[in-house]
C-alpha cells in the first residue's frame, strides 16, 4: 500500500552507494528485503521486539531482536547511511527520542526516512459524518476508534504516542536534521475513489484495516477497562464504517526525510 502511494518506490532519500541501512520496527521484514534488491552491496539490518521475520532472506539482510527505546544502541555513533521507520503509530513512548538516537547513529551527511499514516480520517466532499465532540459516539465509528486509541495511549504506562505522522518533520528540524522534506499523499479508507490508482490503494487500505483491526484494538481498549465482548461489539460498527463506500474518507500518509549535517555545515551554522 505504501509502495503504491510512493509511486512504486520504497524510499525517497537521495542515497549514493549506501553501505549500512537500519530498519527500526521491521515487522515482517518486507522493507529490508525490498531494499536488498536495490542495494545488493549494502548491509541491511531490520530490528523488532519479536523474531517474526522469515529465515530465508537475501544474503545482505539480517534481522535482530532489539528495542529502539533503549538508552544505548548496539552500534557506534556515525554508523549508518540510512535509518528507516515505518508504521510506528502507537508503538513508542517517544518517537522524538528515537529520532534523536537515530541522529546520533547516522553518519554525517546520511539520511533518516519515516513512513507514517495519520489515522485521523479526513474528507473533502462532506460525505463523512462529523465527530461527536460531546463525549458520546459519532455516526462514523472510525472517529471513535481513533479517539479511544489516543486516550488509551495517554493513559498507558508508559504513555504511547498514537498520532505522530504530522509532527515528525518539526521534530527532525528541532533535533538538528537539515534538508527536511515532507511528502503528503492520500490513502483512501476503502476503494471509493474513481481514480484507478487511488482505488487500488483503497483496496489495500480496506484489507489492511479489516485484517488488523482486532490486533490493533485489544491491548489499547483492554487498558481502558473494556471487556473482550464489549470490544468486539464496538468493532462491528468500526468494520461497517471502514466498508462504507458512500463515505469518501481518507488518511494522510507522510513520507519525511532529513539529513544529518556535515561537520562543515555545523561550523557554518554556528
C-alpha positions in Angstrom: 0.0 0.0 0.0 2.8 2.4 0.9 4.7 1.5 -2.2 1.7 2.3 -4.4 1.3 5.6 -2.6 5.0 6.3 -3.2 4.8 5.7 -7.0 6.4 2.2 -6.8 9.4 3.4 -4.7 10.4 2.1 -1.2 12.4 5.2 -0.3 12.9 8.8 -1.4 16.2 9.8 0.3 18.9 10.6 -2.4 21.1 7.7 -1.5 24.5 7.1 -3.1 26.0 3.7 -2.7 25.0 3.2 1.0 26.9 0.6 3.0 24.8 0.2 6.1 21.0 0.6 6.4 18.8 0.1 9.5 15.1 -0.5 9.6 13.6 0.1 13.1 10.4 -1.9 13.8 10.8 -4.0 10.8 7.8 -6.3 11.4 7.6 -8.9 8.7 10.9 -7.6 7.2 9.4 -6.8 3.8 11.1 -3.3 3.6 14.7 -4.6 4.2 14.1 -7.3 1.6 12.9 -4.8 -0.9 15.9 -2.6 -0.2 18.2 -5.6 -0.7 17.3 -5.8 -4.3 18.0 -2.1 -4.8 21.3 -2.1 -2.9 22.8 -5.6 -3.1 26.2 -4.4 -1.7 24.7 -2.8 1.4 24.3 -4.5 4.8 20.6 -4.1 5.7 19.5 -4.7 9.3 15.9 -5.0 10.5 15.2 -4.8 14.2 12.0 -5.5 16.1 10.9 -6.8 19.5 9.8 -10.1 18.2 11.6 -12.6 15.8 8.7 -12.9 13.3 10.7 -12.4 10.2 11.4 -15.1 7.6 14.6 -17.1 7.7 15.2 -17.3 4.0 16.3 -13.8 3.1 18.8 -12.1 0.7 22.4 -12.6 2.0 22.8 -8.9 2.8 19.7 -8.8 5.1 19.9 -9.6 8.8 17.2 -9.4 11.5 17.9 -8.8 15.1 15.7 -8.6 18.2 16.3 -5.2 19.6 14.4 -2.4 21.4 15.0 1.0 19.9 13.8 2.7 23.1 16.9 1.5 25.0 19.3 4.2 26.1 22.2 2.6 24.3 22.1 1.0 20.8 24.4 -1.8 19.9 26.2 0.3 17.2 28.7 3.1 17.4 27.9 6.7 16.6 28.1 7.8 12.9 27.4 4.2 11.7 24.5 4.1 9.2 23.9 5.7 5.8 20.1 5.4 6.2 17.8 4.7 9.1 14.2 4.0 8.3 11.0 3.7 10.3 7.5 2.8 9.1 4.1 2.3 10.6 5.2 3.0 14.2 1.9 4.7 15.2 1.1 3.9 18.8 4.3 1.8 19.3 6.6 4.2 21.2 6.6 6.3 24.4 8.6 9.0 22.5 9.1 8.9 18.8 11.2 12.1 19.1 13.6 10.3 21.3 14.1 7.5 18.7 14.7 10.2 16.1 17.4 11.7 18.4 19.1 8.3 18.8 18.9 7.8 15.1 20.6 11.2 14.5 23.4 10.1 16.8 24.0 6.8 14.9 23.8 8.3 11.4 27.0 9.2 9.5 27.4 12.9 8.8 25.5 13.5 5.5 23.4 10.4 6.0 19.6 10.2 6.0 16.6 9.4 8.2 13.3 8.5 6.4 10.0 7.9 8.1 6.8 6.5 6.5 3.8 7.1 8.7 0.0 7.1 8.3 -2.0 9.6 10.4 -5.0 7.5 11.4 -7.4 10.5 11.8 -9.8 10.3 8.9 -10.4 13.2 6.6 -12.9 14.0 3.8 -13.0 16.7 1.1 -16.6 16.4 -0.1 -18.8 16.4 3.0 -19.8 12.8 2.9 -18.1 11.9 6.2 -20.2 12.4 9.4 -18.7 14.8 11.9 -17.0 13.8 15.2 -19.2 13.7 18.3 -17.5 16.3 20.5 -19.9 15.8 23.4 -18.3 12.6 24.7 -20.8 10.2 23.0 -20.3 8.1 19.9 -20.3 9.5 16.4 -22.2 8.2 13.4 -18.8 7.2 11.9 -17.2 4.7 14.2 -13.7 5.3 12.9 -13.8 8.7 14.6 -14.4 7.0 17.9 -11.8 4.3 17.3 -9.1 6.9 16.8 -10.2 8.9 19.9 -10.2 5.9 22.1 -6.8 4.8 20.8 -5.4 8.3 21.6 -7.0 8.2 25.0 -5.5 4.7 25.8 -2.1 5.8 24.7 -2.2 8.8 27.1 -3.3 6.5 30.0 -0.9 3.6 29.4 2.3 3.2 31.5 4.5 4.5 29.9 2.3 6.7 27.7 2.4 5.9 24.0 2.1 8.4 21.2 -0.7 7.4 18.9 -0.7 10.3 16.4 2.9 11.1 15.3 2.9 11.5 11.5 2.1 15.2 11.3 4.8 16.1 13.9 7.8 14.2 12.5 9.1 16.9 10.2 9.2 19.5 13.0 10.8 17.0 15.4 13.5 16.3 12.9 14.2 20.1 12.5 14.3 20.5 16.3 16.8 17.7 16.7 19.2 19.1 14.0 18.3 17.4 10.8 18.7 19.6 7.7 17.1 19.4 4.2 13.9 18.1 5.9 11.3 17.2 3.3 7.7 16.1 3.9 5.7 14.4 1.1 2.0 14.0 1.7 -0.4 11.7 -0.1 -3.9 10.3 0.5 -4.7 6.8 1.5 -8.5 6.2 0.9 -10.0 4.0 3.6 -11.7 1.7 1.0 -11.9 1.6 -2.8 -14.4 4.5 -3.1 -12.3 6.7 -5.5 -13.0 6.7 -9.2 -9.3 7.2 -9.9 -7.8 3.7 -10.6 -4.6 4.3 -8.6 -6.4 5.6 -5.6 -9.0 2.8 -5.9 -6.1 0.2 -5.8 -4.6 1.9 -2.8 -8.0 2.0 -1.1 -8.5 -1.7 -1.7 -5.2 -2.4 0.1 -6.2 0.0 2.8 -9.5 -1.7 3.4 -7.9 -5.1 3.6 -5.3 -3.8 5.9 -7.8 -2.3 8.3 -10.1 -5.3 8.3 -7.3 -7.9 8.8 -5.5 -5.9 11.6 -8.3 -4.1 13.4 -8.7 -6.7 16.3 -4.9 -6.8 16.7 -4.7 -3.1 16.9 -7.7 -2.8 19.3 -7.4 -5.4 22.0 -4.5 -4.1 24.1 -5.5 -0.4 24.0 -9.1 -1.0 24.8 -8.5 -3.6 27.5 -6.3 -0.9 29.1 -9.3 1.4 29.1 -11.2 -1.2 31.1 -13.3 -2.7 28.3 -14.2 -6.4 28.2 -13.4 -8.5 25.1 -17.2 -8.8 24.3 -17.5 -5.0 24.5 -14.6 -4.6 22.2 -16.0 -7.0 19.6 -19.4 -5.3 19.6 -17.8 -1.9 19.1 -15.6 -3.3 16.3 -18.7 -4.4 14.3 -19.5 -0.7 13.8 -15.9 0.2 13.0 -15.7 -2.5 10.3 -19.1 -1.3 8.9 -17.7 2.2 8.7 -14.5 1.0 7.0 -16.5 -0.7 4.3 -19.0 2.1 3.7 -18.3 3.3 0.1 -20.7 6.2 0.4 -18.3 8.0 2.8 -15.3 9.3 0.9 -12.8 9.2 3.8 -9.0 9.0 3.6 -6.0 9.3 5.8 -2.8 11.3 5.2 0.3 9.3 4.5 3.6 11.2 5.4 7.0 10.4 4.0 9.5 12.5 5.8 13.3 12.6 5.0 16.0 14.5 6.8 19.8 14.6 6.6 22.4 14.7 9.3 24.6 17.8 8.6 28.2 17.5 7.7 30.8 19.0 10.1 31.5 22.0 7.9 27.7 22.7 7.8 27.6 22.8 11.6 30.5 25.2 11.7 28.8 27.4 9.1 25.6 27.4 11.1 27.4 28.3 14.4 
